[in-house]
């Protein structure tokens, strides 16, 4: 599971190491959080005319995530790994549950931005996944 860190060298090395150990069937889940923009001035309580279409921004974010996913998957197919992935919107735990109901997995790898920048650390995603599923959960964080 990754989004903005799909190009991170630590994540690439973690996956490459799995590929070197034998046959790998990898599915990358790219959660796309909902973009929340203020629609009213919190001090004045009046609507803001910010001139930004949030639906457009969410589509743009999803397209960028899909481009990152495509680049990531193309790096590992030549290593003999079966690689698939999807960009999803909403709760990453719910999407993980859906995937685990459809096919078996050996582990969950979560790649996130550094603590303080990553929303996933704030919602304690790795701990939530560990509690929800009987699988090892490996957390990989970008250092910079």
N, C-alpha and C positions, 0 to 999 in steps of 0.2 A: 504494500500500500504506500503510495507516494504521489506527490503532485509536483510542487515547485522544486523538489529535490531529485527528480528523475534523472537529471544530468550530473548528480553528485558523484565524485570519484569513490567515496566510501561505499555508497550503495552499489555502484558498478562492480567494485572489487568483491563485495559480499556475494552478489549474484554470480560473478565469474567463478568464485571459489566453489559455489554449489554446482555449477556446470562442470567443473573439472573433476568433481567427485563421482560423476556418473550421469545417468539419464535424468534429465530435469524437465518437468512439466510446470511451467511458470505462468501464472495468471496475475496480471498487474491491475489492481483496483485503484483508480484515480478519483477519489472523492472531490467533488467540486462544491465548496461551501456556498451557501446563498450569500449574495452581496447585499449588505444592508446599508442603505444611505439614509441620512436624516431627511425627513420630509417637512419638519417644522423647526423653527428656531426654538431651542429649549428654554431660552430666557424670555422670549416675547410670546411664544405660543402661536406664532403666525406661520402660515405655510411658506416654505422656501421655493422659489422658482430657480432650481439649480441647473435646469437645462440639460439634465442627463437622464437618459432613458435606461433604467436599471435592467430591463429585459435585454437591451442591446449589450450592456456591459457583461451580463451573465453569459450571453452567447459568445461574446468575444473571449471571456475567460475560459469557457469550455473549449473553444477552438484552439486556444493556446495550449491548454492541457492535452488535447488530442494530438497536437503537433509534438509535444514533449514525449507523449506515450509512443507515438510512431517511431521517433528517433531512438528511444530506449529499446523498444522491441527489436528494431533492426540490428542493434549491436549484438544481440544474443542468439538470434536465429543461426548465424554462421557457426556458432559453437556446438550446434547439434541439439540445442534446447528447443522444446516445443513452447512457443511463447505466444500468449494472447493477452488481451487487456481490454479495459473499458473505462470510460469516463462516466461517472455517476453523480447524481445530485442527491443530497440528503445525508442521513446518518450513516457513517462508515461502518458502524457495528451492525446495523440492519442489513446493509449490503453484504457484509462478510457472512452473516447468518444465511442469507440467500445463496451465496456461493457454496458454502459448506454443505447446504442441503442438496445441492446439485451434483457435487463430486467431492472426493476426498482430497485433503491436503496434509502435508507433513508438518508445516510450520507457517507462521505468519510473520512477515518482515514489514516493519513500519519504519519508513524513512521520513524524517521531519526536519524542519528548520531548527536552529538552536533554541534552547529554552529561553523564554522571554519573547521570542518572535513567533513561535509556533503555536497556533491555536490548538493543535493536537496535544501539546504538553499541558496546556491550560485545562483541557477536558480530560486529561489523563487517559488518553486513548489506549496506550499499551496495557495499562492495568485493567481497563474495561474489557479489552479483548481477552486478556488472560483469565479474567473471572468468567467471561461468557462462554469460552470454548476450551476444550481439553486438548489444546495444542501449545507447543512452545511459541512464544511471541518474542521476536528479536527486534529491539529498538536500535535504529541507526540514525544518528543526528549529524547534520552538517556542522563542521567545526567553525566555519567562517560564514 
